[in-house]
């Protein structure tokens, strides 16, 4: 499928090539959260644009892929508190998510007071 090909390109960090495929999929189904999340990640990695990721999380606040991408964006923006909040939300819906577990584990014992 086109989405599978786009995900393969994302996994290979070929974000620019995935972008037009994901844009076409979004035109076909504007509210597909999986497509929006992937489109958001590709858009972030190519244009530093976050609208699609935010829309995906707004439409489905328990979508693991959308949450992880949003958390990674916050990491890259050097907003650790927001990244931690997203990681905690992600662990509620996907307990074994490697990124979220690493994020929360790394935060422990780092001298942070809450």
N, C-alpha and C positions, 0 to 999 in steps of 0.2 A: 504494500500500500504506500501511498505518498507519505503518510504520517510516519510509517516505519522507516522509510528512506530518510526523512527529515531527522528522525531521532538518531539514526546511524550517523548522519552528518554532525549532529550536536555532540554525540559521544566522541567523535573524532576531532572535536573542537573546530569544525569547519562551519562556523556560525553564519558567515556571509552566504554560503551556498544553501544553507538550510532556510534562510530568511524568506526567499521568494516562494518556496514550497509551502511554508507555514502560512504566509500571507494568502496564498491561494486557498488553503484549507479554511482559513478564517472567513473568507468571502463566502464559502459554501455553507458554513455553519458558524455564525458569529458568536454563539454562546457556548461553544465546546470548550470546557475548562482545560482539558488536556492540551488542546491546540493552543489556547491562549497562554498557558504556562510555558510551553515550549517556545512559542513566538516571543513571549516576554523575555525569556533567557537569551534567545538569539538577538533580540533587539537590544538588550542590555549589553551583550558582549560586542556588538558591532557599533551601536550608536549611543550607549550609556542612557538608554531610554527605559523607563520603568512602568509606563502606563499599562501595558498588557499584563505584566505580572500582578500589578495591583488589582486590575480588573478580574483576573482569574481568582485571586484570593477573596475579592468582594463577592463573586458569584458562588464560590464554594470555599469557605474558610477552613474546611477540613481536607482539602486536596493536598496530599503529601508532596507532590512534585512542585506545585505552586508555592507552598510554604517553604520548601527547601530553597527554591530559587530566590524567594524574597529574603530569606535569611542570609543567603550568600551575597546578595546585593548589599544588604546592610553591613556585612563583613567588609566588602570591598570599599564601601563608603566610610569605613572606620567608625561605625556606630554600633559598638559591642552590646550596649544595653538592649537595643532593638533586635539585634541578631539573637541575643539570648532569649528574649521574649518569644520570638518566632520559633526558636529551637524547642522551647518548652511546649508551645502549642503543637508543634509537629510531633513530639514524642507522645502526646496524648492520642494522636490518631495513628501513629506508626512507631510503636515502642522500640523497634530495632533499627530505626533510620541511622546509618553510620555517621552522616554529617552532624545531625542533631546530638547524638550521643557524644561525639568528640567535642562538639562545641560546649556542651554542659559540663563534661568532665574536665575540659581545659579551664573552665571558669572556676572550678573548685580549687581552693588552696592558692589562688592567684593573688591573695591579699586584698580581695574585694570585700568591702563591708556593705551589707544591705539593710 
